[in-house]
Amino acid sequence: RATGGVGFLFSDILGHQSLSVFLQANGTIKDIGGGVFYSNQENRMDYRVGLSHQPSAFGRVGVNPNTGNLVQIVQRVFRTQVGTQASYPFSQTNRLEVGLGGTRYGFDITAREFNQLGRSIERDVGTSRDPIYFGRASLAYVGDFSSSGLTSPLQGGRYRFQVTPQFGSRNYVSILSDYRRYVYREPVTFAIRGLHRGNYGAGQFRGELTDSFVRETLGDPYQTGFVRGYGFNSIFEEPKCRQQGICEVGRLVGTRMALGSVEVRLPLLGPEVLGLASFEYLPTDLVLFADAGVAWTNEDLTELSFSSNTIRQFGGADPTRTGTVPAEPVTSAGVSARVNVLGAVVLEAFYARTFQRTKNWDFGLILRPGW
């Protein structure tokens, strides 16, 4: 079994037109993927087109009850995408973006059974479910007049307002509204952010695979919205979750979410013109923050609550697993440090006081620059 990949980038001498190609393999013909992308930035209106096919494999081991032999089961998801996007700048700080595209998700299961002598027989079980299809069209107005700091923007602002109708295996309209403002008062930056993501027309959770395409969360640090102190992994480590299987994350999930954040950023280490202490090799910001977020399904905002009770259970007989998720906000405040590691990655370590968890304080690490 051989794995690996290769990629090529071709461009004219000025970089106005570029063509990128990649190919990856992961052992079998089914696991071969690749893509080709072309972009043209020669004129005022830029445009890009692309096509890709990317398999993902997930494995588990079981036992054949009839023979007692070990069975290795490999489940594959094939994501095939095609799309085009164009952007037209009105000025150096704002632009209009339009896009069209489609995605197909295919599924496959392969079982390999091993006998007592170590010999194996591969059985192609076939598709595990019907393919999922989505077509999309997007329109966005984008602005960026910010100046970069050590680990996050220093001053100015950013915004993105986007509408994306999705149609196919599930029909809905995705709305994104993201506004950020930074005010610099030497040596401190005051930052504020308002964010809303919603999948309108998606209805309630149905207990289907398509739910994952309309689900918005506040507990994943690498998603658009995240309330520090309420990470899923942190909640899953609680004794009640590990020992009793009651993982109380329902309040963090919905088809729509809204998030507000404020930060006070102080450059501790960095170049002499920015940092309180001159140390250019490990730029560091100290941050005071406060986060507040709410996730909900449908337009029901009648059950707002800031109680300090535990987060509503997600699972078992609780209706939040397949029904309406009440709009119950979660809030936190605390301190964090962002470190720019060799100019390659920004690491944030935070210590948050949570107000809607039985665990009052939570520590976490995130690999991402500040918003």
Short mmCIF file of the C-alpha atoms (twelve columns), coordinates in Angstrom:
data_MODEL
# 
_entry.id   MODEL 
# 
loop_
_atom_site.group_PDB 
_atom_site.id 
_atom_site.type_symbol 
_atom_site.label_atom_id 
_atom_site.label_alt_id 
_atom_site.label_comp_id 
_atom_site.label_asym_id 
_atom_site.label_seq_id 
_atom_site.Cartn_x 
_atom_site.Cartn_y 
_atom_site.Cartn_z 
_atom_site.pdbx_PDB_model_num 
ATOM 1   C CA . ARG A 1   0.000   0.000   0.000   1 
ATOM 2   C CA . ALA A 2   1.565   3.270   -1.147  1 
ATOM 3   C CA . THR A 3   0.462   6.773   -0.251  1 
ATOM 4   C CA . GLY A 4   1.575   10.186  -1.381  1 
ATOM 5   C CA . GLY A 5   0.771   13.176  -3.499  1 
ATOM 6   C CA . VAL A 6   2.199   15.659  -5.945  1 
ATOM 7   C CA . GLY A 7   1.207   19.151  -7.014  1 
ATOM 8   C CA . PHE A 8   2.224   21.626  -9.704  1 
ATOM 9   C CA . LEU A 9   1.692   25.359  -10.089 1 
ATOM 10  C CA . PHE A 10  2.077   27.057  -13.465 1 
ATOM 11  C CA . SER A 11  1.939   30.814  -13.908 1 
ATOM 12  C CA . ASP A 12  2.887   33.564  -16.312 1 
ATOM 13  C CA . ILE A 13  5.795   35.792  -15.339 1 
ATOM 14  C CA . LEU A 14  3.545   38.498  -13.853 1 
ATOM 15  C CA . GLY A 15  1.282   36.082  -12.019 1 
ATOM 16  C CA . HIS A 16  -1.840  37.263  -13.810 1 
ATOM 17  C CA . GLN A 17  -2.846  33.756  -14.864 1 
ATOM 18  C CA . SER A 18  -2.130  30.571  -12.963 1 
ATOM 19  C CA . LEU A 19  -2.936  26.888  -13.241 1 
ATOM 20  C CA . SER A 20  -2.557  24.499  -10.317 1 
ATOM 21  C CA . VAL A 21  -2.855  20.724  -10.458 1 
ATOM 22  C CA . PHE A 22  -2.590  18.165  -7.672  1 
ATOM 23  C CA . LEU A 23  -2.844  14.389  -7.429  1 
ATOM 24  C CA . GLN A 24  -2.997  12.264  -4.294  1 
ATOM 25  C CA . ALA A 25  -3.113  8.519   -3.671  1 
ATOM 26  C CA . ASN A 26  -3.785  6.465   -0.570  1 
ATOM 27  C CA . GLY A 27  -3.232  2.833   -1.444  1 
ATOM 28  C CA . THR A 28  -6.010  1.773   -3.817  1 
ATOM 29  C CA . ILE A 29  -7.551  3.012   -7.044  1 
ATOM 30  C CA . LYS A 30  -10.634 4.109   -5.115  1 
ATOM 31  C CA . ASP A 31  -8.460  6.370   -2.977  1 
ATOM 32  C CA . ILE A 32  -6.957  8.339   -5.867  1 
ATOM 33  C CA . GLY A 33  -7.991  11.982  -5.917  1 
ATOM 34  C CA . GLY A 34  -6.943  15.190  -7.532  1 
ATOM 35  C CA . GLY A 35  -7.961  18.557  -8.836  1 
ATOM 36  C CA . VAL A 36  -7.250  21.313  -11.317 1 
ATOM 37  C CA . PHE A 37  -7.777  25.038  -10.752 1 
ATOM 38  C CA . TYR A 38  -7.350  28.040  -13.037 1 
ATOM 39  C CA . SER A 39  -7.386  31.712  -12.053 1 
ATOM 40  C CA . ASN A 40  -7.175  34.881  -14.132 1 
ATOM 41  C CA . GLN A 41  -6.323  38.209  -12.476 1 
ATOM 42  C CA . GLU A 42  -5.268  40.085  -15.588 1 
ATOM 43  C CA . ASN A 43  -8.283  42.402  -15.689 1 
ATOM 44  C CA . ARG A 44  -10.154 44.323  -13.041 1 
ATOM 45  C CA . MET A 45  -12.624 41.471  -12.631 1 
ATOM 46  C CA . ASP A 46  -10.857 38.344  -11.380 1 
ATOM 47  C CA . TYR A 47  -12.284 34.892  -11.943 1 
ATOM 48  C CA . ARG A 48  -11.432 31.343  -10.939 1 
ATOM 49  C CA . VAL A 49  -12.681 27.906  -12.002 1 
ATOM 50  C CA . GLY A 50  -11.911 24.545  -10.477 1 
ATOM 51  C CA . LEU A 51  -12.695 20.841  -10.433 1 
ATOM 52  C CA . SER A 52  -11.672 18.350  -7.745  1 
ATOM 53  C CA . HIS A 53  -12.328 14.812  -6.529  1 
ATOM 54  C CA . GLN A 54  -11.223 13.954  -2.981  1 
ATOM 55  C CA . PRO A 55  -11.810 10.587  -1.274  1 
ATOM 56  C CA . SER A 56  -11.729 10.245  2.512   1 
ATOM 57  C CA . ALA A 57  -11.447 6.854   4.232   1 
ATOM 58  C CA . PHE A 58  -12.498 5.840   7.752   1 
ATOM 59  C CA . GLY A 59  -11.811 2.386   9.160   1 
ATOM 60  C CA . ARG A 60  -12.956 0.157   11.994  1 
ATOM 61  C CA . VAL A 61  -12.510 -3.489  12.998  1 
ATOM 62  C CA . GLY A 62  -15.265 -5.959  13.878  1 
ATOM 63  C CA . VAL A 63  -15.922 -9.690  14.140  1 
ATOM 64  C CA . ASN A 64  -17.951 -11.830 11.753  1 
ATOM 65  C CA . PRO A 65  -20.491 -13.549 14.048  1 
ATOM 66  C CA . ASN A 66  -20.793 -16.519 11.684  1 
ATOM 67  C CA . THR A 67  -17.083 -17.373 11.351  1 
ATOM 68  C CA . GLY A 68  -15.437 -15.562 14.255  1 
ATOM 69  C CA . ASN A 69  -12.951 -13.972 11.849  1 
ATOM 70  C CA . LEU A 70  -11.773 -10.397 12.155  1 
ATOM 71  C CA . VAL A 71  -13.292 -8.026  9.622   1 
ATOM 72  C CA . GLN A 72  -11.761 -4.701  8.645   1 
ATOM 73  C CA . ILE A 73  -14.420 -2.303  7.402   1 
ATOM 74  C CA . VAL A 74  -13.386 0.756   5.387   1 
ATOM 75  C CA . GLN A 75  -15.968 3.446   4.733   1 
ATOM 76  C CA . ARG A 76  -15.231 6.028   2.062   1 
ATOM 77  C CA . VAL A 77  -16.709 9.402   1.274   1 
ATOM 78  C CA . PHE A 78  -16.050 10.794  -2.210  1 
ATOM 79  C CA . ARG A 79  -16.428 14.552  -2.533  1 
ATOM 80  C CA . THR A 80  -16.534 15.812  -6.115  1 
ATOM 81  C CA . GLN A 81  -16.739 19.565  -6.617  1 
ATOM 82  C CA . VAL A 82  -16.930 21.943  -9.546  1 
ATOM 83  C CA . GLY A 83  -17.250 25.687  -9.264  1 
ATOM 84  C CA . THR A 84  -16.435 29.138  -10.507 1 
ATOM 85  C CA . GLN A 85  -16.075 32.450  -8.715  1 
ATOM 86  C CA . ALA A 86  -15.588 36.025  -9.876  1 
ATOM 87  C CA . SER A 87  -14.822 39.191  -7.923  1 
ATOM 88  C CA . TYR A 88  -15.121 42.816  -8.961  1 
ATOM 89  C CA . PRO A 89  -13.351 45.453  -6.810  1 
ATOM 90  C CA . PHE A 90  -15.052 48.807  -6.317  1 
ATOM 91  C CA . SER A 91  -11.973 50.171  -4.556  1 
ATOM 92  C CA . GLN A 92  -8.859  48.966  -2.773  1 
ATOM 93  C CA . THR A 93  -10.935 48.048  0.288   1 
ATOM 94  C CA . ASN A 94  -14.213 46.524  -0.959  1 
ATOM 95  C CA . ARG A 95  -15.404 44.201  -3.697  1 
ATOM 96  C CA . LEU A 96  -18.349 42.168  -4.948  1 
ATOM 97  C CA . GLU A 97  -18.068 38.377  -5.261  1 
ATOM 98  C CA . VAL A 98  -20.331 35.979  -7.162  1 
ATOM 99  C CA . GLY A 99  -20.025 32.224  -7.404  1 
ATOM 100 C CA . LEU A 100 -21.645 29.113  -8.858  1 
ATOM 101 C CA . GLY A 101 -20.852 25.520  -8.050  1 
ATOM 102 C CA . GLY A 102 -21.965 22.016  -7.271  1 
ATOM 103 C CA . THR A 103 -20.883 19.205  -4.961  1 
ATOM 104 C CA . ARG A 104 -21.567 15.476  -4.970  1 
ATOM 105 C CA . TYR A 105 -20.937 13.267  -1.950  1 
ATOM 106 C CA . GLY A 106 -20.683 9.564   -2.769  1 
ATOM 107 C CA . PHE A 107 -20.353 6.699   -0.270  1 
ATOM 108 C CA . ASP A 108 -18.740 3.273   -0.381  1 
ATOM 109 C CA . ILE A 109 -18.019 0.403   2.021   1 
ATOM 110 C CA . THR A 110 -15.352 -2.284  1.618   1 
ATOM 111 C CA . ALA A 111 -14.944 -5.222  4.017   1 
ATOM 112 C CA . ARG A 112 -11.791 -7.344  4.298   1 
ATOM 113 C CA . GLU A 113 -12.109 -10.565 6.325   1 
ATOM 114 C CA . PHE A 114 -9.040  -12.256 7.863   1 
ATOM 115 C CA . ASN A 115 -9.064  -15.976 8.683   1 
ATOM 116 C CA . GLN A 116 -7.010  -17.710 11.367  1 
ATOM 117 C CA . LEU A 117 -4.092  -18.170 8.955   1 
ATOM 118 C CA . GLY A 118 -3.886  -14.427 8.294   1 
ATOM 119 C CA . ARG A 119 -5.207  -14.664 4.767   1 
ATOM 120 C CA . SER A 120 -7.733  -12.060 3.717   1 
ATOM 121 C CA . ILE A 121 -10.698 -11.874 1.381   1 
ATOM 122 C CA . GLU A 122 -11.952 -8.484  0.247   1 
ATOM 123 C CA . ARG A 123 -15.659 -7.972  -0.242  1 
ATOM 124 C CA . ASP A 124 -17.077 -4.884  -1.882  1 
ATOM 125 C CA . VAL A 125 -20.237 -4.211  0.084   1 
ATOM 126 C CA . GLY A 126 -21.166 -1.385  -2.290  1 
ATOM 127 C CA . THR A 127 -22.656 1.988   -1.523  1 
ATOM 128 C CA . SER A 128 -23.804 2.529   2.044   1 
ATOM 129 C CA . ARG A 129 -26.344 5.220   1.160   1 
ATOM 130 C CA . ASP A 130 -27.601 7.273   -1.745  1 
ATOM 131 C CA . PRO A 131 -25.336 10.097  -2.945  1 
ATOM 132 C CA . ILE A 132 -25.938 13.634  -1.708  1 
ATOM 133 C CA . TYR A 133 -26.019 16.491  -4.199  1 
ATOM 134 C CA . PHE A 134 -25.838 20.234  -3.664  1 
ATOM 135 C CA . GLY A 135 -25.834 23.116  -6.096  1 
ATOM 136 C CA . ARG A 136 -25.116 26.636  -4.919  1 
ATOM 137 C CA . ALA A 137 -25.041 30.233  -6.049  1 
ATOM 138 C CA . SER A 138 -23.475 32.933  -3.897  1 
ATOM 139 C CA . LEU A 139 -23.374 36.707  -3.768  1 
ATOM 140 C CA . ALA A 140 -21.154 38.557  -1.304  1 
ATOM 141 C CA . TYR A 141 -20.103 42.096  -0.496  1 
ATOM 142 C CA . VAL A 142 -16.673 42.128  1.149   1 
ATOM 143 C CA . GLY A 143 -14.570 44.857  2.711   1 
ATOM 144 C CA . ASP A 144 -11.158 44.942  4.356   1 
ATOM 145 C CA . PHE A 145 -9.465  48.152  5.472   1 
ATOM 146 C CA . SER A 146 -7.509  46.631  8.360   1 
ATOM 147 C CA . SER A 147 -3.817  46.792  9.228   1 
ATOM 148 C CA . SER A 148 -2.055  43.674  10.450  1 
ATOM 149 C CA . GLY A 149 -0.532  43.423  13.897  1 
ATOM 150 C CA . LEU A 150 1.618   40.770  15.526  1 
ATOM 151 C CA . THR A 151 -0.996  38.028  15.816  1 
ATOM 152 C CA . SER A 152 -4.227  39.750  14.726  1 
ATOM 153 C CA . PRO A 153 -5.420  42.937  13.013  1 
ATOM 154 C CA . LEU A 154 -4.239  46.152  14.646  1 
ATOM 155 C CA . GLN A 155 -6.629  48.800  13.373  1 
ATOM 156 C CA . GLY A 156 -9.300  49.381  10.748  1 
ATOM 157 C CA . GLY A 157 -12.046 46.881  10.049  1 
ATOM 158 C CA . ARG A 158 -13.363 43.955  8.020   1 
ATOM 159 C CA . TYR A 159 -16.811 42.837  6.941   1 
ATOM 160 C CA . ARG A 160 -18.505 40.221  4.802   1 
ATOM 161 C CA . PHE A 161 -22.197 39.980  3.949   1 
ATOM 162 C CA . GLN A 162 -23.084 36.907  1.899   1 
ATOM 163 C CA . VAL A 163 -26.183 35.096  0.619   1 
ATOM 164 C CA . THR A 164 -25.835 31.518  -0.691  1 
ATOM 165 C CA . PRO A 165 -28.890 29.576  -1.889  1 
ATOM 166 C CA . GLN A 166 -28.292 25.806  -1.666  1 
ATOM 167 C CA . PHE A 167 -30.454 23.337  -3.561  1 
ATOM 168 C CA . GLY A 168 -30.442 19.600  -4.117  1 
ATOM 169 C CA . SER A 169 -30.696 16.942  -1.422  1 
ATOM 170 C CA . ARG A 170 -31.792 19.739  0.912   1 
ATOM 171 C CA . ASN A 171 -32.986 23.205  -0.037  1 
ATOM 172 C CA . TYR A 172 -32.145 26.243  2.070   1 
ATOM 173 C CA . VAL A 173 -30.495 29.659  1.958   1 
ATOM 174 C CA . SER A 174 -27.299 30.340  3.928   1 
ATOM 175 C CA . ILE A 175 -26.848 33.851  5.288   1 
ATOM 176 C CA . LEU A 176 -23.519 35.157  6.583   1 
ATOM 177 C CA . SER A 177 -23.072 38.540  8.237   1 
ATOM 178 C CA . ASP A 178 -19.646 39.201  9.753   1 
ATOM 179 C CA . TYR A 179 -18.490 42.646  10.897  1 
ATOM 180 C CA . ARG A 180 -15.245 43.428  12.775  1 
ATOM 181 C CA . ARG A 181 -13.865 46.760  13.930  1 
ATOM 182 C CA . TYR A 182 -10.464 47.581  15.432  1 
ATOM 183 C CA . VAL A 183 -9.569  50.809  17.221  1 
ATOM 184 C CA . TYR A 184 -5.885  51.400  18.034  1 
ATOM 185 C CA . ARG A 185 -4.935  53.547  20.996  1 
ATOM 186 C CA . GLU A 186 -1.223  53.036  21.505  1 
ATOM 187 C CA . PRO A 187 -0.267  50.515  22.717  1 
ATOM 188 C CA . VAL A 188 -3.710  48.855  22.984  1 
ATOM 189 C CA . THR A 189 -6.176  47.697  20.326  1 
ATOM 190 C CA . PHE A 190 -9.893  47.543  21.133  1 
ATOM 191 C CA . ALA A 191 -11.655 44.969  18.921  1 
ATOM 192 C CA . ILE A 192 -15.347 44.175  18.516  1 
ATOM 193 C CA . ARG A 193 -17.038 41.561  16.355  1 
ATOM 194 C CA . GLY A 194 -20.610 40.656  15.429  1 
ATOM 195 C CA . LEU A 195 -21.339 37.452  13.517  1 
ATOM 196 C CA . HIS A 196 -24.443 35.675  12.278  1 
ATOM 197 C CA . ARG A 197 -24.678 32.471  10.261  1 
ATOM 198 C CA . GLY A 198 -28.053 30.984  9.443   1 
ATOM 199 C CA . ASN A 199 -29.482 28.300  7.192   1 
ATOM 200 C CA . TYR A 200 -32.962 29.586  6.430   1 
ATOM 201 C CA . GLY A 201 -35.558 27.214  5.065   1 
ATOM 202 C CA . ALA A 202 -33.677 24.152  6.348   1 
ATOM 203 C CA . GLY A 203 -36.353 23.353  8.937   1 
ATOM 204 C CA . GLN A 204 -35.654 21.315  12.038  1 
ATOM 205 C CA . PHE A 205 -33.054 18.588  12.439  1 
ATOM 206 C CA . ARG A 206 -34.416 15.390  10.902  1 
ATOM 207 C CA . GLY A 207 -31.907 12.853  12.154  1 
ATOM 208 C CA . GLU A 208 -30.493 12.585  8.624   1 
ATOM 209 C CA . LEU A 209 -26.991 12.928  7.221   1 
ATOM 210 C CA . THR A 210 -27.994 16.212  5.573   1 
ATOM 211 C CA . ASP A 211 -28.351 17.704  9.069   1 
ATOM 212 C CA . SER A 212 -24.568 18.094  9.126   1 
ATOM 213 C CA . PHE A 213 -24.770 20.568  6.223   1 
ATOM 214 C CA . VAL A 214 -27.220 22.895  7.984   1 
ATOM 215 C CA . ARG A 215 -25.829 22.585  11.516  1 
ATOM 216 C CA . GLU A 216 -24.152 25.615  13.087  1 
ATOM 217 C CA . THR A 217 -22.241 25.306  16.346  1 
ATOM 218 C CA . LEU A 218 -20.639 27.413  19.054  1 
ATOM 219 C CA . GLY A 219 -18.402 24.632  20.409  1 
ATOM 220 C CA . ASP A 220 -15.890 23.984  17.611  1 
ATOM 221 C CA . PRO A 221 -12.797 26.233  17.847  1 
ATOM 222 C CA . TYR A 222 -12.091 25.852  14.135  1 
ATOM 223 C CA . GLN A 223 -15.539 26.867  12.929  1 
ATOM 224 C CA . THR A 224 -16.640 30.427  12.212  1 
ATOM 225 C CA . GLY A 225 -18.362 30.873  15.564  1 
ATOM 226 C CA . PHE A 226 -16.769 29.737  18.842  1 
ATOM 227 C CA . VAL A 227 -17.450 30.806  22.410  1 
ATOM 228 C CA . ARG A 228 -14.268 30.215  24.368  1 
ATOM 229 C CA . GLY A 229 -14.794 27.895  27.317  1 
ATOM 230 C CA . TYR A 230 -17.518 25.834  25.624  1 
ATOM 231 C CA . GLY A 231 -15.463 23.565  23.372  1 
ATOM 232 C CA . PHE A 232 -17.003 20.196  22.578  1 
ATOM 233 C CA . ASN A 233 -13.806 18.362  23.535  1 
ATOM 234 C CA . SER A 234 -13.788 20.041  26.935  1 
ATOM 235 C CA . ILE A 235 -17.405 19.056  27.601  1 
ATOM 236 C CA . PHE A 236 -16.794 15.493  26.395  1 
ATOM 237 C CA . GLU A 237 -14.034 15.160  29.019  1 
ATOM 238 C CA . GLU A 238 -16.416 15.909  31.894  1 
ATOM 239 C CA . PRO A 239 -17.080 12.873  34.162  1 
ATOM 240 C CA . LYS A 240 -20.823 13.054  33.493  1 
ATOM 241 C CA . CYS A 241 -20.168 12.658  29.786  1 
ATOM 242 C CA . ARG A 242 -17.430 10.019  29.970  1 
ATOM 243 C CA . GLN A 243 -19.039 7.846   32.640  1 
ATOM 244 C CA . GLN A 244 -22.768 8.282   32.026  1 
ATOM 245 C CA . GLY A 245 -22.784 9.219   28.348  1 
ATOM 246 C CA . ILE A 246 -24.678 12.445  29.039  1 
ATOM 247 C CA . CYS A 247 -22.877 15.075  26.980  1 
ATOM 248 C CA . GLU A 248 -24.610 18.386  27.489  1 
ATOM 249 C CA . VAL A 249 -23.959 20.287  24.270  1 
ATOM 250 C CA . GLY A 250 -27.454 20.850  22.893  1 
ATOM 251 C CA . ARG A 251 -27.376 24.570  23.646  1 
ATOM 252 C CA . LEU A 252 -24.385 24.926  21.334  1 
ATOM 253 C CA . VAL A 253 -26.107 23.503  18.243  1 
ATOM 254 C CA . GLY A 254 -28.733 24.874  15.868  1 
ATOM 255 C CA . THR A 255 -29.431 25.720  12.262  1 
ATOM 256 C CA . ARG A 256 -28.536 29.331  13.055  1 
ATOM 257 C CA . MET A 257 -26.115 31.055  15.369  1 
ATOM 258 C CA . ALA A 258 -25.144 34.552  16.443  1 
ATOM 259 C CA . LEU A 259 -21.942 35.576  18.191  1 
ATOM 260 C CA . GLY A 260 -20.577 38.740  19.727  1 
ATOM 261 C CA . SER A 261 -17.012 39.241  20.977  1 
ATOM 262 C CA . VAL A 262 -14.948 42.069  22.408  1 
ATOM 263 C CA . GLU A 263 -11.203 42.052  23.039  1 
ATOM 264 C CA . VAL A 264 -8.547  44.325  24.476  1 
ATOM 265 C CA . ARG A 265 -5.213  43.433  22.873  1 
ATOM 266 C CA . LEU A 266 -1.860  44.411  24.336  1 
ATOM 267 C CA . PRO A 267 1.342   43.618  22.359  1 
ATOM 268 C CA . LEU A 268 3.723   42.220  24.976  1 
ATOM 269 C CA . LEU A 269 6.639   40.967  22.873  1 
ATOM 270 C CA . GLY A 270 7.559   42.012  19.353  1 
ATOM 271 C CA . PRO A 271 9.445   44.621  17.341  1 
ATOM 272 C CA . GLU A 272 10.352  47.802  19.185  1 
ATOM 273 C CA . VAL A 273 7.698   49.902  17.416  1 
ATOM 274 C CA . LEU A 274 4.855   47.653  18.641  1 
ATOM 275 C CA . GLY A 275 5.874   45.459  21.578  1 
ATOM 276 C CA . LEU A 276 6.195   46.625  25.166  1 
ATOM 277 C CA . ALA A 277 9.347   44.511  25.279  1 
ATOM 278 C CA . SER A 278 11.549  44.205  22.209  1 
ATOM 279 C CA . PHE A 279 11.761  40.522  21.242  1 
ATOM 280 C CA . GLU A 280 11.130  39.932  17.536  1 
ATOM 281 C CA . TYR A 281 11.562  36.155  17.569  1 
ATOM 282 C CA . LEU A 282 8.352   35.295  19.420  1 
ATOM 283 C CA . PRO A 283 5.753   38.068  18.990  1 
ATOM 284 C CA . THR A 284 3.119   37.772  21.715  1 
ATOM 285 C CA . ASP A 285 -0.161  39.545  22.462  1 
ATOM 286 C CA . LEU A 286 -1.975  39.495  25.796  1 
ATOM 287 C CA . VAL A 287 -5.750  39.640  25.389  1 
ATOM 288 C CA . LEU A 288 -8.719  40.296  27.654  1 
ATOM 289 C CA . PHE A 289 -11.905 38.968  26.057  1 
ATOM 290 C CA . ALA A 290 -15.624 38.459  26.477  1 
ATOM 291 C CA . ASP A 291 -17.727 36.179  24.249  1 
ATOM 292 C CA . ALA A 292 -21.479 35.662  23.978  1 
ATOM 293 C CA . GLY A 293 -23.261 33.370  21.556  1 
ATOM 294 C CA . VAL A 294 -26.604 31.748  20.885  1 
ATOM 295 C CA . ALA A 295 -27.637 28.904  18.572  1 
ATOM 296 C CA . TRP A 296 -31.211 28.142  17.617  1 
ATOM 297 C CA . THR A 297 -33.481 26.402  15.140  1 
ATOM 298 C CA . ASN A 298 -36.428 28.047  13.382  1 
ATOM 299 C CA . GLU A 299 -37.318 31.578  14.464  1 
ATOM 300 C CA . ASP A 300 -38.023 30.710  18.099  1 
ATOM 301 C CA . LEU A 301 -36.265 33.281  20.297  1 
ATOM 302 C CA . THR A 302 -38.762 33.125  23.166  1 
ATOM 303 C CA . GLU A 303 -36.715 30.953  25.518  1 
ATOM 304 C CA . LEU A 304 -33.773 33.242  26.156  1 
ATOM 305 C CA . SER A 305 -32.041 32.301  29.393  1 
ATOM 306 C CA . PHE A 306 -28.813 33.277  31.143  1 
ATOM 307 C CA . SER A 307 -29.139 30.778  33.997  1 
ATOM 308 C CA . SER A 308 -26.007 29.096  35.308  1 
ATOM 309 C CA . ASN A 309 -27.507 25.624  35.016  1 
ATOM 310 C CA . THR A 310 -25.725 22.950  33.036  1 
ATOM 311 C CA . ILE A 311 -25.967 23.046  29.267  1 
ATOM 312 C CA . ARG A 312 -28.980 21.191  27.929  1 
ATOM 313 C CA . GLN A 313 -28.320 17.531  27.222  1 
ATOM 314 C CA . PHE A 314 -27.838 16.501  23.589  1 
ATOM 315 C CA . GLY A 315 -28.843 12.891  23.218  1 
ATOM 316 C CA . GLY A 316 -31.006 10.190  24.698  1 
ATOM 317 C CA . ALA A 317 -34.619 11.236  25.118  1 
ATOM 318 C CA . ASP A 318 -33.834 14.938  24.855  1 
ATOM 319 C CA . PRO A 319 -35.754 16.533  21.971  1 
ATOM 320 C CA . THR A 320 -32.845 18.749  20.983  1 
ATOM 321 C CA . ARG A 321 -31.272 15.871  19.064  1 
ATOM 322 C CA . THR A 322 -33.866 15.899  16.300  1 
ATOM 323 C CA . GLY A 323 -36.149 18.777  17.232  1 
ATOM 324 C CA . THR A 324 -35.992 22.466  17.982  1 
ATOM 325 C CA . VAL A 325 -32.924 23.769  19.814  1 
ATOM 326 C CA . PRO A 326 -34.002 26.563  22.197  1 
ATOM 327 C CA . ALA A 327 -32.228 29.896  22.000  1 
ATOM 328 C CA . GLU A 328 -30.312 29.871  25.271  1 
ATOM 329 C CA . PRO A 329 -27.194 32.076  25.172  1 
ATOM 330 C CA . VAL A 330 -23.810 31.062  26.532  1 
ATOM 331 C CA . THR A 331 -21.271 33.600  27.752  1 
ATOM 332 C CA . SER A 332 -17.666 33.646  28.902  1 
ATOM 333 C CA . ALA A 333 -14.867 36.055  29.755  1 
ATOM 334 C CA . GLY A 334 -11.197 35.619  30.423  1 
ATOM 335 C CA . VAL A 335 -7.631  36.165  29.358  1 
ATOM 336 C CA . SER A 336 -5.583  34.699  26.535  1 
ATOM 337 C CA . ALA A 337 -2.131  34.900  24.990  1 
ATOM 338 C CA . ARG A 338 -1.506  34.714  21.249  1 
ATOM 339 C CA . VAL A 339 1.980   33.741  20.101  1 
ATOM 340 C CA . ASN A 340 3.288   34.039  16.545  1 
ATOM 341 C CA . VAL A 341 5.524   30.979  16.143  1 
ATOM 342 C CA . LEU A 342 8.243   31.682  13.554  1 
ATOM 343 C CA . GLY A 343 5.785   33.571  11.379  1 
ATOM 344 C CA . ALA A 344 4.173   30.258  10.373  1 
ATOM 345 C CA . VAL A 345 1.354   29.696  12.852  1 
ATOM 346 C CA . VAL A 346 -0.408  31.599  15.622  1 
ATOM 347 C CA . LEU A 347 -1.075  29.721  18.862  1 
ATOM 348 C CA . GLU A 348 -3.695  31.007  21.293  1 
ATOM 349 C CA . ALA A 349 -3.884  29.774  24.881  1 
ATOM 350 C CA . PHE A 350 -6.959  30.972  26.781  1 
ATOM 351 C CA . TYR A 351 -8.341  30.692  30.309  1 
ATOM 352 C CA . ALA A 352 -12.057 31.402  30.319  1 
ATOM 353 C CA . ARG A 353 -14.622 31.939  33.058  1 
ATOM 354 C CA . THR A 354 -17.780 30.202  31.873  1 
ATOM 355 C CA . PHE A 355 -21.191 31.300  33.145  1 
ATOM 356 C CA . GLN A 356 -23.439 28.495  31.836  1 
ATOM 357 C CA . ARG A 357 -21.379 25.446  32.815  1 
ATOM 358 C CA . THR A 358 -20.897 23.577  36.068  1 
ATOM 359 C CA . LYS A 359 -17.167 23.837  35.328  1 
ATOM 360 C CA . ASN A 360 -16.451 27.475  36.154  1 
ATOM 361 C CA . TRP A 361 -13.057 27.808  34.463  1 
ATOM 362 C CA . ASP A 362 -11.790 26.244  31.269  1 
ATOM 363 C CA . PHE A 363 -8.346  26.210  29.634  1 
ATOM 364 C CA . GLY A 364 -7.870  25.686  25.915  1 
ATOM 365 C CA . LEU A 365 -5.443  25.922  22.988  1 
ATOM 366 C CA . ILE A 366 -6.277  27.044  19.445  1 
ATOM 367 C CA . LEU A 367 -4.054  27.124  16.358  1 
ATOM 368 C CA . ARG A 368 -5.355  30.200  14.530  1 
ATOM 369 C CA . PRO A 369 -4.698  33.950  14.292  1 
ATOM 370 C CA . GLY A 370 -6.928  36.416  16.057  1 
ATOM 371 C CA . TRP A 371 -10.049 37.594  14.316  1 
# 
